[in-house]
Amino acid sequence: MILESFPVGPLRCNCTILGDEVTHEALVVDPGDNIPEILSRLQKHGLTLRQIVITHAHIDHVGGAALLRKATGAPVFLNQKDLGLLGMMEMQAGWLGVPTPEVAPPDASADDGLSIGLATLPAEVLHTPGHTPGSICLHFPAQHLLLAGDTLFAGSIGRTDLPGGDGRQILRSLRERLVVLPDATRVLPGHGPETTIGEEKQSNPFLQPGFRM
């Protein structure tokens, strides 16, 4: 498996490339910005992009998806419950004081339980609302890997004070969908360093029994 996760854009969103070394197919998760760099990394490995998956429709995660689709022809997957946020891109750009990126409706909805990814790197979509209504995580059970978007960070969780955020809902998502995964599961968050489910269960204050928001 080829795996590269690297920060893009002013908010340093972690964009992730997963590729198959035999078939030379790939998927990209959260291409928020820096599309030339993403294309360069795909080319370096000789990969053909087959899917673009967006964990949620905040500008730093989805801002480059339309351009990447234009460049590669790969379809974009975004949970339909975040279409409202996708339509607020001008407002989101205003929050950051950056130009409004080109956006377009996704090709398909990344619904809960959907099998996504590559034939040799299959993942299951876990709908984990709270940071946004349509936030998702991608679980690759064979690789003991979770791409957590902005639902779970090392030592923290996604903010819930932006439009569509819900503190109680994100805690429910964490407890019902993520904490139940094996402790050894490697977690690549949407921002910051990687961690594991076991480490977060032990030290993340938001995951301790009795914590409330």
Secondary structure, DSSP 8 states (H G I E B T S, - for coil): -EEEEEEETTTTEEEEEEE-TTT-EEEEE---S-HHHHHHHHHHTT-EEEEEE-SS--HHHHTTHHHHHHHH---EE--GGGHHHHTTHHHHHHHHT---------SB---TT-EEEETTEEEEEEE-TTSSTT-EEEEEGGGTEEEEETTEETTEE----STT--HHHHHHHIIIIITTS-TT-EEEESSS--EEHHHHHHH-GGGSTT---
